[in-house]
Amino acid sequence: MNASLLAEISRGGIKNIEVWCAHPHFNYAEQQAIRELASGLEEYGLVLHSLHAPTQRDLAPGRESGFPISISDPERVRRIDAVDEVKRALEVAERIPFRYLIQHIGNNRQAADGRSFDAAFNSLEHLVVFAKNRGVTIAVENTPGEFGCAASLQQFVKETHLKDLRYCFDIGHAHIDTGVAASLELMHERIVTTHLHDNHGEKDEHLLPGEGTIDWDAAMKTLRANPKELPLVLELKEKAAGDPSLDKVCEAFDKLEETAEKAVGGA
Protein backbone atom coordinates (compact mmCIF):
# COMPACT_ATOMS: atom_id res chain seq x y z
CA MET A 1 0.00 0.00 0.00
CA ASN A 2 2.34 2.73 -1.28
CA ALA A 3 1.86 6.46 -1.78
CA SER A 4 1.48 6.22 -5.55
CA LEU A 5 -1.41 3.75 -5.20
CA LEU A 6 -3.11 5.96 -2.60
CA ALA A 7 -2.70 8.95 -4.92
CA GLU A 8 -4.27 7.01 -7.79
CA ILE A 9 -7.19 5.92 -5.59
CA SER A 10 -7.78 9.51 -4.51
CA ARG A 11 -7.71 10.77 -8.10
CA GLY A 12 -10.38 8.18 -8.92
CA GLY A 13 -12.74 9.85 -6.46
CA ILE A 14 -12.63 7.00 -3.92
CA LYS A 15 -12.43 8.36 -0.38
CA ASN A 16 -12.77 5.31 1.88
CA ILE A 17 -10.60 2.21 1.65
CA GLU A 18 -10.08 -1.19 3.24
CA VAL A 19 -6.55 -2.46 3.71
CA TRP A 20 -5.62 -6.12 3.97
CA CYS A 21 -3.20 -7.04 6.75
CA ALA A 22 -0.72 -9.09 4.74
CA HIS A 23 2.97 -8.29 4.73
CA PRO A 24 3.42 -7.65 1.00
CA HIS A 25 0.40 -5.32 1.10
CA PHE A 26 0.60 -3.71 4.55
CA ASN A 27 2.99 -4.80 7.29
CA TYR A 28 0.70 -3.98 10.21
CA ALA A 29 3.32 -4.99 12.80
CA GLU A 30 5.90 -2.44 11.60
CA GLN A 31 5.66 1.10 12.98
CA GLN A 32 7.30 2.55 9.87
CA ALA A 33 4.64 0.97 7.63
CA ILE A 34 1.90 2.36 9.89
CA ARG A 35 3.44 5.85 9.80
CA GLU A 36 3.72 5.73 6.01
CA LEU A 37 0.09 4.65 5.63
CA ALA A 38 -1.08 7.36 8.03
CA SER A 39 0.90 9.98 6.13
CA GLY A 40 -0.44 8.82 2.76
CA LEU A 41 -4.05 8.79 3.95
CA GLU A 42 -3.71 12.32 5.29
CA GLU A 43 -1.92 13.62 2.19
CA TYR A 44 -4.51 12.28 -0.24
CA GLY A 45 -7.62 12.88 1.86
CA LEU A 46 -8.48 9.20 2.32
CA VAL A 47 -10.22 7.48 5.24
CA LEU A 48 -9.38 4.00 6.49
CA HIS A 49 -12.83 2.42 6.63
CA SER A 50 -11.66 -1.04 7.65
CA LEU A 51 -8.76 -3.41 8.04
CA HIS A 52 -8.97 -7.03 6.96
CA ALA A 53 -7.49 -9.17 9.73
CA PRO A 54 -4.48 -11.29 8.82
CA THR A 55 -5.20 -14.82 7.63
CA GLN A 56 -1.57 -15.92 7.43
CA ARG A 57 1.82 -14.90 8.73
CA ASP A 58 5.52 -15.20 7.89
CA LEU A 59 4.86 -14.59 4.21
CA ALA A 60 8.20 -14.74 2.43
CA PRO A 61 8.93 -12.35 -0.45
CA GLY A 62 7.89 -13.80 -3.79
CA ARG A 63 5.55 -16.39 -2.25
CA GLU A 64 1.80 -16.33 -2.76
CA SER A 65 0.95 -17.91 0.58
CA GLY A 66 2.34 -18.20 4.08
CA PHE A 67 1.40 -20.09 7.23
CA PRO A 68 -2.36 -19.93 7.84
CA ILE A 69 -3.62 -18.62 11.17
CA SER A 70 -7.06 -19.27 12.58
CA ILE A 71 -8.74 -17.87 15.69
CA SER A 72 -10.81 -21.07 15.83
CA ASP A 73 -7.88 -23.49 15.80
CA PRO A 74 -8.65 -26.16 18.41
CA GLU A 75 -4.95 -26.35 19.26
CA ARG A 76 -4.55 -23.77 22.06
CA VAL A 77 -1.00 -22.65 21.26
CA ARG A 78 -1.81 -21.98 17.60
CA ARG A 79 -5.08 -20.25 18.53
CA ILE A 80 -3.35 -17.90 20.97
CA ASP A 81 -0.75 -17.14 18.33
CA ALA A 82 -3.55 -16.24 15.88
CA VAL A 83 -5.23 -14.00 18.45
CA ASP A 84 -1.94 -12.19 19.05
CA GLU A 85 -1.62 -11.53 15.31
CA VAL A 86 -5.14 -10.08 15.19
CA LYS A 87 -4.37 -7.89 18.22
CA ARG A 88 -1.36 -6.46 16.37
CA ALA A 89 -3.67 -5.48 13.53
CA LEU A 90 -6.14 -3.89 15.95
CA GLU A 91 -3.34 -1.86 17.51
CA VAL A 92 -3.08 0.03 14.21
CA ALA A 93 -6.21 1.90 15.40
CA GLU A 94 -4.07 3.59 18.07
CA ARG A 95 -2.33 5.45 15.24
CA ILE A 96 -4.89 5.32 12.39
CA PRO A 97 -8.57 5.22 13.44
CA PHE A 98 -10.77 2.76 11.53
CA ARG A 99 -14.30 1.49 12.13
CA TYR A 100 -14.23 -2.23 11.36
CA LEU A 101 -11.87 -5.17 11.51
CA ILE A 102 -12.99 -7.81 9.00
CA GLN A 103 -12.39 -11.22 10.52
CA HIS A 104 -12.59 -14.79 9.18
CA ILE A 105 -13.93 -17.18 11.80
CA GLY A 106 -12.04 -20.16 10.36
CA ASN A 107 -10.57 -21.64 7.20
CA ASN A 108 -12.52 -23.00 4.24
CA ARG A 109 -11.89 -26.67 5.04
CA GLN A 110 -12.79 -26.45 8.72
CA ALA A 111 -15.79 -28.39 9.99
CA ALA A 112 -18.44 -26.67 12.10
CA ASP A 113 -17.83 -28.81 15.16
CA GLY A 114 -17.96 -28.07 18.87
CA ARG A 115 -14.20 -27.73 19.36
CA SER A 116 -13.91 -25.11 16.61
CA PHE A 117 -16.94 -23.21 17.93
CA ASP A 118 -15.49 -23.16 21.46
CA ALA A 119 -12.11 -21.99 20.18
CA ALA A 120 -13.71 -19.21 18.11
CA PHE A 121 -15.78 -18.10 21.09
CA ASN A 122 -12.74 -17.96 23.39
CA SER A 123 -10.87 -15.88 20.79
CA LEU A 124 -13.68 -13.50 19.88
CA GLU A 125 -14.82 -12.95 23.46
CA HIS A 126 -11.40 -11.44 24.11
CA LEU A 127 -10.91 -9.73 20.74
CA VAL A 128 -14.29 -7.97 20.75
CA VAL A 129 -13.36 -6.20 24.00
CA PHE A 130 -9.80 -5.48 22.80
CA ALA A 131 -11.23 -3.94 19.62
CA LYS A 132 -13.94 -1.95 21.38
CA ASN A 133 -11.33 -0.32 23.62
CA ARG A 134 -9.75 1.01 20.43
CA GLY A 135 -12.96 2.21 18.84
CA VAL A 136 -13.20 -0.74 16.45
CA THR A 137 -16.05 -3.18 15.78
CA ILE A 138 -15.20 -6.72 14.70
CA ALA A 139 -17.24 -7.78 11.65
CA VAL A 140 -17.06 -11.50 10.96
CA GLU A 141 -17.15 -12.29 7.24
CA ASN A 142 -19.12 -15.15 5.73
CA THR A 143 -16.68 -17.41 3.90
CA PRO A 144 -17.00 -20.52 1.71
CA GLY A 145 -17.16 -23.80 3.57
CA GLU A 146 -19.16 -25.33 6.39
CA PHE A 147 -17.75 -23.32 9.30
CA GLY A 148 -17.81 -19.82 7.85
CA CYS A 149 -21.11 -19.89 5.93
CA ALA A 150 -24.02 -17.62 6.85
CA ALA A 151 -26.00 -20.36 8.61
CA SER A 152 -23.00 -21.35 10.73
CA LEU A 153 -22.29 -17.73 11.70
CA GLN A 154 -25.91 -17.23 12.69
CA GLN A 155 -25.82 -20.34 14.87
CA PHE A 156 -22.53 -19.21 16.42
CA VAL A 157 -23.85 -15.78 17.42
CA LYS A 158 -27.10 -17.24 18.72
CA GLU A 159 -25.27 -19.69 20.97
CA THR A 160 -22.48 -17.40 22.20
CA HIS A 161 -24.50 -14.19 22.78
CA LEU A 162 -21.58 -12.02 21.63
CA LYS A 163 -23.81 -8.94 21.38
CA ASP A 164 -21.12 -6.60 20.03
CA LEU A 165 -20.08 -8.89 17.18
CA ARG A 166 -21.20 -7.79 13.71
CA TYR A 167 -21.04 -9.14 10.14
CA CYS A 168 -19.31 -8.25 6.90
CA PHE A 169 -21.55 -9.58 4.13
CA ASP A 170 -19.42 -11.04 1.32
CA ILE A 171 -21.69 -11.33 -1.70
CA GLY A 172 -19.29 -13.47 -3.74
CA HIS A 173 -18.96 -16.02 -0.94
CA ALA A 174 -22.75 -16.06 -0.51
CA HIS A 175 -23.13 -16.76 -4.24
CA ILE A 176 -20.89 -19.83 -3.89
CA ASP A 177 -22.73 -20.93 -0.76
CA THR A 178 -26.56 -21.02 -0.52
CA GLY A 179 -27.13 -17.91 -2.61
CA VAL A 180 -27.18 -14.16 -2.05
CA ALA A 181 -30.78 -13.80 -0.89
CA ALA A 182 -30.66 -16.77 1.50
CA SER A 183 -27.40 -15.62 3.11
CA LEU A 184 -28.63 -12.04 3.44
CA GLU A 185 -31.79 -13.25 5.13
CA LEU A 186 -29.70 -15.00 7.79
CA MET A 187 -27.20 -12.17 8.29
CA HIS A 188 -29.14 -8.94 7.70
CA GLU A 189 -29.67 -7.85 11.32
CA ARG A 190 -25.94 -7.64 12.09
CA ILE A 191 -24.43 -6.52 8.77
CA VAL A 192 -22.40 -3.30 9.05
CA THR A 193 -20.21 -3.49 5.95
CA THR A 194 -19.81 -5.48 2.73
CA HIS A 195 -17.40 -7.13 0.31
CA LEU A 196 -18.65 -6.90 -3.26
CA HIS A 197 -17.19 -8.99 -6.09
CA ASP A 198 -18.41 -11.47 -8.67
CA ASN A 199 -17.83 -15.10 -9.61
CA HIS A 200 -19.47 -17.93 -11.58
CA GLY A 201 -20.82 -19.72 -8.51
CA GLU A 202 -18.06 -22.30 -8.28
CA LYS A 203 -14.84 -20.68 -7.02
CA ASP A 204 -13.82 -17.45 -5.30
CA GLU A 205 -12.70 -15.44 -8.33
CA HIS A 206 -13.13 -11.88 -6.97
CA LEU A 207 -14.15 -10.45 -10.34
CA LEU A 208 -15.60 -7.03 -11.07
CA PRO A 209 -19.40 -6.93 -10.64
CA GLY A 210 -20.96 -8.01 -13.93
CA GLU A 211 -18.12 -10.35 -14.94
CA GLY A 212 -19.69 -13.37 -13.20
CA THR A 213 -23.19 -14.73 -12.69
CA ILE A 214 -24.49 -12.76 -9.69
CA ASP A 215 -27.81 -11.01 -10.37
CA TRP A 216 -26.74 -7.54 -9.30
CA ASP A 217 -30.15 -5.91 -9.79
CA ALA A 218 -31.71 -8.38 -7.35
CA ALA A 219 -28.71 -8.27 -5.01
CA MET A 220 -28.66 -4.48 -4.73
CA LYS A 221 -32.40 -4.38 -4.19
CA THR A 222 -32.02 -6.82 -1.30
CA LEU A 223 -29.04 -4.95 0.14
CA ARG A 224 -30.85 -1.63 -0.04
CA ALA A 225 -33.82 -3.15 1.77
CA ASN A 226 -31.60 -3.29 4.86
CA PRO A 227 -32.64 -0.62 7.40
CA LYS A 228 -29.04 0.64 7.49
CA GLU A 229 -27.37 2.17 4.43
CA LEU A 230 -24.50 -0.25 4.00
CA PRO A 231 -21.12 0.78 2.60
CA LEU A 232 -20.26 -0.75 -0.77
CA VAL A 233 -16.71 -2.14 -0.54
CA LEU A 234 -15.20 -3.71 -3.64
CA GLU A 235 -12.86 -6.61 -2.88
CA LEU A 236 -11.16 -7.55 -6.13
CA LYS A 237 -8.33 -9.84 -7.17
CA GLU A 238 -5.67 -8.60 -9.59
CA LYS A 239 -5.74 -10.85 -12.67
CA ALA A 240 -2.56 -9.33 -14.10
CA ALA A 241 -0.46 -6.30 -13.34
CA GLY A 242 -2.79 -3.29 -13.44
CA ASP A 243 -5.89 -5.39 -14.25
CA PRO A 244 -8.53 -4.40 -13.36
CA SER A 245 -7.53 -0.79 -13.92
CA LEU A 246 -8.69 1.99 -11.61
CA ASP A 247 -10.91 3.25 -14.43
CA LYS A 248 -12.72 -0.11 -14.51
CA VAL A 249 -13.04 -0.06 -10.72
CA CYS A 250 -14.55 3.43 -10.79
CA GLU A 251 -16.96 2.36 -13.54
CA ALA A 252 -17.99 -0.59 -11.37
CA PHE A 253 -18.67 1.74 -8.43
CA ASP A 254 -20.76 4.01 -10.65
CA LYS A 255 -22.82 1.07 -11.92
CA LEU A 256 -23.37 -0.26 -8.40
CA GLU A 257 -24.54 3.12 -7.16
CA GLU A 258 -26.83 3.51 -10.16
CA THR A 259 -28.26 0.02 -9.60
CA ALA A 260 -28.72 0.82 -5.88
CA GLU A 261 -30.59 4.04 -6.67
CA LYS A 262 -32.88 2.20 -9.08
CA ALA A 263 -33.51 -0.44 -6.43
CA VAL A 264 -34.54 2.20 -3.91
CA GLY A 265 -36.69 4.01 -6.48
CA GLY A 266 -38.43 0.82 -7.51
CA ALA A 267 -39.02 -0.36 -3.96
RAZIKA-V194125 format. One record per residue. N is the residue number from 1. RES is the residue in three letters. SS is DSSP state (A for helix, B for strand, O for the rest). NEAR is the number of other C-alpha atoms within 10 Angstrom. D_CENTER is the distance of its C-alpha to the mean C-alpha in whole Angstrom. Layout:
BEGIN
n:res:ss:near:d_center
N:RES:SS:NEAR:D_CENTER
N:RES:SS:NEAR:D_CENTER
END
This chain:
BEGIN
n:res:ss:near:d_center
1:MET:O:15:17
2:ASN:O:12:20
3:ALA:A:15:22
4:SER:A:10:23
5:LEU:A:12:20
6:LEU:A:21:19
7:ALA:A:16:22
8:GLU:A:13:22
9:ILE:A:20:19
10:SER:A:18:21
11:ARG:A:12:24
12:GLY:O:14:22
13:GLY:O:10:21
14:ILE:O:17:17
15:LYS:O:16:17
16:ASN:B:17:14
17:ILE:B:19:11
18:GLU:B:19:8
19:VAL:B:18:9
20:TRP:B:22:8
21:CYS:O:22:11
22:ALA:O:21:13
23:HIS:O:19:17
24:PRO:O:14:17
25:HIS:O:11:15
26:PHE:O:17:15
27:ASN:O:16:17
28:TYR:O:25:16
29:ALA:O:17:19
30:GLU:O:12:21
31:GLN:A:12:23
32:GLN:A:11:24
33:ALA:A:16:21
34:ILE:A:18:19
35:ARG:A:14:23
36:GLU:A:14:22
37:LEU:A:22:19
38:ALA:A:18:20
39:SER:A:14:23
40:GLY:A:19:22
41:LEU:A:21:19
42:GLU:A:11:23
43:GLU:A:13:25
44:TYR:O:16:23
45:GLY:O:14:22
46:LEU:O:19:18
47:VAL:B:18:16
48:LEU:B:19:13
49:HIS:B:18:11
50:SER:B:24:8
51:LEU:B:25:7
52:HIS:B:21:5
53:ALA:O:24:8
54:PRO:O:23:10
55:THR:O:23:11
56:GLN:B:17:15
57:ARG:B:16:17
58:ASP:O:11:21
59:LEU:O:15:20
60:ALA:O:12:23
61:PRO:O:10:24
62:GLY:O:7:24
63:ARG:O:8:22
64:GLU:O:8:19
65:SER:O:14:18
66:GLY:O:15:19
67:PHE:B:10:19
68:PRO:B:14:17
69:ILE:O:22:16
70:SER:O:28:15
71:ILE:O:30:15
72:SER:O:28:17
73:ASP:O:24:20
74:PRO:O:16:23
75:GLU:O:13:25
76:ARG:A:12:25
77:VAL:A:9:25
78:ARG:A:16:22
79:ARG:A:20:20
80:ILE:A:19:22
81:ASP:A:15:21
82:ALA:A:22:17
83:VAL:A:21:17
84:ASP:A:15:19
85:GLU:A:22:16
86:VAL:A:25:14
87:LYS:A:17:16
88:ARG:A:16:17
89:ALA:A:22:13
90:LEU:A:29:14
91:GLU:A:17:18
92:VAL:A:20:16
93:ALA:A:22:16
94:GLU:A:11:20
95:ARG:O:12:20
96:ILE:O:16:18
97:PRO:O:18:17
98:PHE:O:21:13
99:ARG:O:21:12
100:TYR:B:27:9
101:LEU:B:29:8
102:ILE:B:25:4
103:GLN:B:23:7
104:HIS:B:23:8
105:ILE:O:29:11
106:GLY:O:27:13
107:ASN:O:20:14
108:ASN:O:14:15
109:ARG:O:11:19
110:GLN:O:16:19
111:ALA:O:15:21
112:ALA:O:17:21
113:ASP:O:10:24
114:GLY:A:10:25
115:ARG:A:14:24
116:SER:A:21:21
117:PHE:A:24:20
118:ASP:A:16:23
119:ALA:A:22:21
120:ALA:A:22:17
121:PHE:A:21:19
122:ASN:A:17:21
123:SER:A:22:18
124:LEU:A:23:16
125:GLU:A:16:19
126:HIS:A:12:20
127:LEU:A:21:16
128:VAL:A:20:16
129:VAL:A:16:19
130:PHE:A:17:19
131:ALA:A:22:16
132:LYS:A:14:18
133:ASN:O:13:21
134:ARG:O:16:19
135:GLY:O:15:17
136:VAL:O:21:14
137:THR:B:25:12
138:ILE:B:28:10
139:ALA:B:27:8
140:VAL:B:26:8
141:GLU:B:27:6
142:ASN:O:30:9
143:THR:O:26:10
144:PRO:O:23:13
145:GLY:O:19:16
146:GLU:O:19:18
147:PHE:O:25:16
148:GLY:O:26:13
149:CYS:O:22:14
150:ALA:A:29:14
151:ALA:A:18:18
152:SER:A:17:17
153:LEU:A:23:15
154:GLN:A:17:17
155:GLN:A:12:20
156:PHE:A:20:18
157:VAL:A:16:18
158:LYS:A:11:21
159:GLU:A:11:23
160:THR:A:15:22
161:HIS:O:11:22
162:LEU:O:14:19
163:LYS:O:10:20
164:ASP:O:14:17
165:LEU:O:18:14
166:ARG:B:24:12
167:TYR:B:25:9
168:CYS:B:26:6
169:PHE:B:28:8
170:ASP:B:25:7
171:ILE:A:26:11
172:GLY:A:30:12
173:HIS:A:31:11
174:ALA:A:22:13
175:HIS:A:25:16
176:ILE:A:21:16
177:ASP:O:22:17
178:THR:O:15:19
179:GLY:O:16:18
180:VAL:A:23:16
181:ALA:A:16:19
182:ALA:A:14:19
183:SER:A:22:16
184:LEU:A:20:16
185:GLU:A:13:19
186:LEU:A:15:18
187:MET:A:19:15
188:HIS:A:18:16
189:GLU:A:13:17
190:ARG:A:19:14
191:ILE:B:20:12
192:VAL:B:20:11
193:THR:B:25:8
194:THR:B:21:7
195:HIS:B:21:6
196:LEU:B:21:10
197:HIS:O:26:11
198:ASP:B:26:15
199:ASN:O:22:17
200:HIS:O:16:20
201:GLY:O:18:19
202:GLU:O:10:20
203:LYS:O:12:17
204:ASP:O:17:14
205:GLU:O:19:15
206:HIS:O:22:12
207:LEU:B:21:15
208:LEU:O:21:16
209:PRO:O:22:17
210:GLY:O:15:20
211:GLU:O:13:20
212:GLY:O:17:20
213:THR:O:13:21
214:ILE:O:22:19
215:ASP:O:13:21
216:TRP:A:19:19
217:ASP:A:14:22
218:ALA:A:15:22
219:ALA:A:18:18
220:MET:A:19:18
221:LYS:A:19:21
222:THR:A:19:19
223:LEU:A:24:16
224:ARG:A:17:19
225:ALA:O:14:21
226:ASN:O:14:19
227:PRO:O:9:21
228:LYS:O:14:18
229:GLU:O:11:17
230:LEU:O:15:13
231:PRO:O:13:12
232:LEU:O:15:11
233:VAL:O:19:9
234:LEU:B:21:10
235:GLU:O:17:8
236:LEU:O:18:11
237:LYS:O:14:13
238:GLU:O:12:16
239:LYS:O:11:19
240:ALA:B:8:22
241:ALA:O:7:22
242:GLY:O:8:22
243:ASP:B:13:21
244:PRO:O:15:19
245:SER:O:12:21
246:LEU:A:16:20
247:ASP:A:12:22
248:LYS:A:12:21
249:VAL:A:19:17
250:CYS:A:15:19
251:GLU:A:14:21
252:ALA:A:17:18
253:PHE:A:18:17
254:ASP:A:12:21
255:LYS:A:15:21
256:LEU:A:19:18
257:GLU:A:14:20
258:GLU:A:13:23
259:THR:A:18:22
260:ALA:A:21:21
261:GLU:A:15:24
262:LYS:A:14:26
263:ALA:A:19:24
264:VAL:A:14:25
265:GLY:A:9:28
266:GLY:O:8:29
267:ALA:O:10:28
END
